[in-house]
């Protein structure tokens, strides 16, 4: 008795899908290849974009008729001298006590830190520690680092 044996099917390479993929790749590389250097140099340069000139206001231009806020100056000198509102402290160790007394006498007056360029970092940290001990918020005490200039004397006892 003879049984039917189907013949072996030959393996074929799918040519049509390969041709489709190669065509897509060819189009992709042609589109993305860029412009050669010689073609770029022969083309006219692009026109410059228009420039908009903007003049920003400066603080000097802002007129004001009154002082908004007068801060007391806490100055740190080059030799370690510390002055609080034009009064020189006898010792830097007394700064936290002086700040506590100043805060009690002037509860609404804010401070400004003015440090000399030659002041050391340890002196500045000592001042910041004293401000923290006197319960001043460090963020509310602006600092400027430069040579202190003479400040007009304001006598707190005079009205």
C-alpha positions, 0 to 999 in steps of 0.5 A: 500500500502506498501512502501519500507523502507530500513533497518537501517545500523549497525554502524561498527568500521573500524578494518583494518585501526586501525590495520595499525595505531597500527602497524606503532606506534609499529614499531616507538616505537621499533625503537626510544626506544634507547639502554638500559644502560646495553647494552651501558656499555657492548659495547666497547667505541668509539675510540677517534677522531684524534686531530689536533694541530694548533699553531697560530701566536702571535704578538711577532713573527711578525717581522717589520723593521719600526714603522707603526704608532706612536700615541700620548699618552693621559694618565689619571693618578690615581690622575686625572692628564692628560698628552697629549704626555708627557706634563701634563695639568695644569687643566683637564678642559683645555683638550678639548682646548689642544686637539683642539690645538694638532689637529691643530698642528699635523693633521695626528697624531692619539691618544691613550688613556692610563688610570691608573687602579685607574682612575675613570669612571667619569674621563674617561667620561670627557676625552671621552667628550673632545675628542668628543668636539675636533672632534676626532672619539672615534673609532679611539682612542684605549684605554688601561687600565693599569698602565702607564709606562714611555714613551720615550720623543719625542721632537716635535721641534727636527727634 
